[in-house]
Amino acid sequence: MTIKCNILIIDDEEKFRQLLSRIISLEGFNVQQAGTISHGLQIIQQEKNIDIVLTDVKLPDGNGIELLEKIKKNHPICEIIVMTAFGTIHDGVRAMKLGAFDYFTKGDDNDQIIPALNRAADKIKLQKRIAELENKLETKFGFDIIIGESEVIKSTVALAKKVAPTDSTVLLEGETGVGKELFAQAIHYSSPRKNNSFVAVNCSSFAKDLLESELFGHKKGAFTGAIMDKKGLFEEANEGTIFLDEMGEMNLDLQAKLLRVLETQTFIKIGDTKPTKVNVRVIAATNRDLKKESEKKDFRLDLYYRLSTFKINIPSLKERKEDIEAIAKHFLTIYAIKLKKRIPHIDKDFLKQLKKNEWKGNIRELKNCIERAVILAEGESLTPDLLPAELLNNESSNADCSITSLAAMEKVHIQKILSLAKGNKTKAADLLGIGLTTLYRKIEEYHLEK
């Protein structure tokens, strides 16, 4: 028989407790017993898996309704059914207000206990499923997905974790490609708003006039082409979080409207006359210095101060080069699965080359580099010949800075790529970003070994 769930009976009448335990056990429940509140709490603390508590109101060491309040505070998913030999309306109402699943009078309602337990068991099963899904969301979008053991990234994550449970506005600063949206998602899914919408919008993706409509919506007939009412992204994010990326691209008029939203949580749609109320947390991001922009009058200073209530600077990849190997292996796993390839290793020279690069495109550039290498790979390891030409060019340009002739530099570079490609002309041409015919012509021109 499959165990439906775990039940604890707390009652000082031993015969009643034993009989009830027998009846409930036959229905497929796992039952434990206690004669006092202290013993019951001890079982709950030790077992940590009690799903339902059946408790009497009057017990030798306290009141069952007060016990209900204590259990609900520490174990909110646990359901409590209150039983009493002397039922009163007052006790019943108080028990239900404090979160009791049901309230019974002993003897009169015995035939209702099993159906009530089944309903409680169904509710607990649903709650556990929801909790499981929430944990998966946190695993997929939470702070665990931010890879790295460098001190700079650990301190950044620690800072983000502190602000996550609050409703404070957050400004994420950092170069393009450092993972600002990843941090925004992690903050949202680690907050009390995690079960509501996370809406991301790139402010640079819309024309200035269109962005206002996207953010705040419009009424039918507000402008040419407004054939129906439209809900804006702030409404879509109600009770959740809106992530405004590339904040520096927003025009000054729209900045004034955003400032009002941050201060009052209200806005007026285009073509409307009455305000719309929302409850939205704002996380903004930029790769610009908004303080300097405001000094040049290109960004509102009052909006900057409002956005930067809690400012987090996301470090660039060149500031955390010790994390490159772990990040590269993470992307290798993802793309190997996606492309159905078995590539368990990364060559040490491949990693060495990665760590030499400046990564101006940061994690996004590294991600693209690994995806490309996995596509080109034919063996079980990522090797240097799979790296893009511009990345390899960094090292060759530094090593051969004494060569002043452009032709001489091109010859050295092509020879190096041919060597890395182990003589494979197709791969070499791909790495160089030129056609195969052009490569053969260059080999002839520079008298390179074929």
HUWO-V675177 format. One record per backbone hydrogen bond with DSSP energy under -1.0 kcal/mol. CO is the residue of the C=O (numbers start at 0). NH is the residue of the N-H. E is the energy in kcal/mol with one decimal. If there is no record, write none. Layout:
<<CO	NH	E> <CO	NH	E>>
This chain:
<<4	29	-2.1> <5	50	-2.1> <5	51	-2.1> <6	31	-2.5> <7	53	-2.9> <8	33	-2.2> <9	55	-2.3> <11	13	-1.0> <12	16	-2.5> <13	17	-2.9> <14	18	-2.3> <15	19	-2.7> <16	20	-2.3> <17	21	-2.1> <18	22	-2.3> <19	23	-2.5> <20	24	-2.4> <21	25	-1.7> <23	26	-1.0> <23	28	-1.4> <24	27	-1.9> <27	3	-2.4> <29	6	-3.4> <31	8	-2.7> <33	10	-2.2> <35	39	-2.2> <36	40	-2.8> <37	41	-1.7> <38	42	-2.1> <39	43	-2.3> <40	44	-2.4> <41	45	-2.3> <42	46	-3.1> <43	47	-1.8> <50	78	-2.7> <51	7	-2.5> <52	80	-2.9> <53	9	-3.2> <54	82	-3.2> <56	63	-3.7> <58	61	-1.5> <61	58	-2.0> <62	66	-1.9> <63	67	-2.0> <64	68	-1.6> <65	69	-1.7> <66	70	-2.7> <67	71	-2.5> <68	72	-1.4> <69	73	-1.5> <70	74	-3.2> <74	77	-1.3> <78	52	-2.7> <79	100	-3.0> <80	54	-2.3> <81	103	-3.1> <82	56	-1.1> <83	105	-2.7> <87	91	-2.3> <88	92	-2.8> <89	93	-2.5> <90	94	-2.6> <91	95	-2.1> <92	96	-2.2> <93	97	-1.7> <94	99	-2.5> <95	98	-1.1> <101	81	-2.3> <103	83	-1.4> <104	108	-1.7> <108	111	-1.9> <109	112	-1.0> <111	115	-2.0> <112	116	-2.6> <113	117	-2.3> <114	118	-2.1> <115	119	-2.5> <116	120	-2.7> <117	121	-2.1> <118	122	-2.1> <119	123	-2.4> <120	124	-2.3> <121	125	-2.0> <122	126	-2.5> <123	127	-2.7> <124	128	-1.9> <125	129	-2.4> <126	130	-2.4> <127	131	-2.2> <128	132	-2.3> <129	133	-2.5> <130	134	-2.2> <131	135	-1.9> <132	136	-2.2> <133	137	-2.5> <134	138	-2.2> <135	139	-2.5> <136	140	-3.1> <137	141	-2.1> <141	144	-1.4> <142	145	-1.5> <149	153	-2.3> <150	154	-2.3> <151	155	-1.4> <152	156	-2.5> <153	157	-2.2> <154	158	-1.7> <155	159	-2.1> <156	160	-2.6> <157	161	-1.4> <158	162	-1.4> <159	163	-1.7> <162	165	-1.6> <169	283	-3.0> <170	311	-2.8> <171	285	-2.0> <172	313	-3.5> <174	177	-1.4> <176	363	-1.2> <178	182	-1.9> <179	183	-2.2> <180	184	-2.7> <181	185	-2.2> <182	186	-2.5> <183	187	-2.3> <184	188	-3.0> <187	190	-1.8> <190	193	-1.8> <192	195	-2.5> <196	240	-2.7> <198	242	-3.4> <200	244	-2.5> <201	204	-2.0> <206	210	-2.2> <209	213	-2.2> <210	214	-2.6> <211	215	-2.7> <212	216	-1.9> <213	232	-2.7> <214	233	-2.6> <216	269	-1.9> <217	229	-2.9> <218	221	-2.1> <222	225	-2.5> <224	226	-1.8> <225	220	-3.3> <229	217	-1.3> <231	235	-1.9> <232	236	-1.7> <234	237	-1.5> <236	239	-3.0> <239	280	-2.2> <240	198	-2.7> <241	282	-2.5> <242	200	-2.7> <243	284	-2.4> <244	202	-2.5> <245	248	-1.9> <246	249	-1.8> <250	254	-2.0> <251	255	-1.6> <252	256	-1.3> <253	257	-2.4> <254	258	-2.4> <255	259	-1.5> <256	260	-1.7> <257	261	-2.4> <258	262	-1.7> <259	263	-2.8> <260	264	-2.6> <264	277	-2.7> <266	275	-3.6> <268	271	-2.2> <269	218	-2.6> <275	266	-1.6> <278	238	-2.8> <280	241	-2.8> <281	169	-1.6> <282	243	-2.5> <283	171	-3.2> <284	246	-2.7> <285	173	-1.3> <287	289	-1.0> <288	292	-2.2> <289	293	-2.4> <290	294	-1.7> <291	295	-1.3> <292	297	-2.9> <293	296	-1.4> <299	303	-2.2> <300	304	-2.3> <301	305	-1.6> <302	306	-2.9> <303	307	-2.4> <309	170	-2.2> <311	172	-2.9> <316	319	-1.2> <319	322	-2.2> <320	323	-1.4> <322	326	-2.3> <323	327	-2.9> <324	328	-2.4> <325	329	-1.8> <326	330	-2.3> <327	331	-2.3> <328	332	-2.3> <329	333	-1.9> <330	334	-2.7> <331	335	-2.5> <332	336	-1.8> <333	337	-2.3> <334	338	-2.5> <335	340	-3.0> <344	381	-1.7> <346	350	-2.2> <347	351	-2.4> <348	352	-2.0> <349	353	-2.1> <350	354	-2.4> <351	355	-1.0> <352	356	-1.0> <358	361	-1.5> <361	365	-2.1> <362	366	-2.9> <363	367	-2.1> <364	368	-2.1> <365	369	-2.4> <366	370	-2.3> <367	371	-2.3> <368	372	-2.1> <369	373	-2.4> <370	374	-2.1> <371	375	-2.1> <372	376	-2.0> <379	344	-1.7> <381	346	-2.6> <382	385	-2.2> <383	386	-1.9> <387	391	-1.8> <388	392	-2.4> <391	395	-1.9> <392	396	-2.6> <393	397	-1.4> <394	398	-2.6> <395	399	-2.1> <399	402	-1.9> <404	408	-2.2> <405	409	-2.5> <406	410	-2.4> <407	411	-2.3> <408	412	-2.4> <409	413	-2.7> <410	414	-2.3> <411	415	-2.1> <412	416	-2.4> <413	417	-2.5> <414	418	-1.9> <415	419	-2.4> <416	420	-2.5> <417	422	-2.6> <418	421	-1.2> <420	423	-2.0> <423	427	-2.4> <424	428	-2.7> <425	429	-2.0> <426	430	-2.8> <427	431	-2.3> <428	432	-1.2> <428	433	-2.2> <430	388	-1.3> <434	438	-2.0> <435	439	-2.2> <436	440	-2.1> <437	441	-2.3> <438	442	-2.4> <439	443	-2.0> <440	444	-2.5> <441	445	-2.6> <442	447	-2.3>>
